[in-house]
């Protein structure tokens, strides 16, 4: 089981975290295309399925092994460092 953060792209704020397919799994989607096999492939799949140009999806980890921490709604995704950051931590800097 994998988790993915839905991020609004103006301020890179996490707006939702969903449970999805593990990155190693491949499946056939509704269009008959094979999808999966990597985190990036599933991120793209979920981003496209949202059909919303104001958001994108990044893989995250419940145990914090991917991108530093498990994001909460309102947390920030730092593209430069490729990590999730708590809003409180940013405000303290």
N, C-alpha and C positions, 0 to 999 in steps of 0.2 A: 504494500500500500504506500502510495506516495502522496505528498501534499504540494499544492501549488498556490502561490499568492497571486491574487488579481490586483494589479497596480494601476492607478490612474496616471496617465503619462505627463500631465502638466507639472505636478509637484512630486511625482514618484511616491505617492502615498498608498499604502496597502488598504484596500477597501473590502477585501474578503479573502478568506483562505478556504480552499476546497480540497477534498480528498479525490485523488485521481489514480491513474494507472501507473504502476512502477515503470521507471524509465527503460528497464531491460526488456519489457514485454512489447511485442508487436501484435497488432490486430488489423483487421480489415474494417475500414470505416463504412459509413452508409453509402458512399460514392463508389465503393468497391476498391479503394486504394489502400495499400498497406501503410500503416502509420505506426510510429513508435521506434523503439530500439535505442533511444538516447533521450536525455533530459531536454535537449534543444528541440527534438522532434515533437515531444509531447507539449512543450511550452508553445510551440507554433500551432499545434493542433487545437489546444484550448483557446489560444488567442483568436484564431480564425473562427472558431465556433461561437465565440461571444458576439461576433459581428458588430463590434463597437470600436471605432477607431480611437476612442479616448482612453482605452485600457490595454494592458498587455499582461502576460503571465510569466512568472518565474518559479522554478522549482524551489521548494524549501523543505526543511526536515524537522519533524516533530522533536527529535532529540538534539537539534542544533548543529548537526554535522555538516550541513550545507548552508552556505552563506551566513555563517556566524551564529544565527539564532533563529528560532521559530518566530515568525512575525505575528504581531497582533494588529488588529485593525487600527489604523492611524499611524503605524510605524512607517519609516522612510526606507526606500530602497536606494542605496548609494551605488549608482552605476559605475563610478570610477573604481571603487573598491570591490564591487560585486558582492555586497553584504547588505543585510537588513539591520537597521539601527532603530533603537527606541527613540521616540520623540523626546522623552525626558533626558536621555543622554545627550542629544543634540542641543537641547536648551541649556544644559549645564556647561557646555563648551564655551 
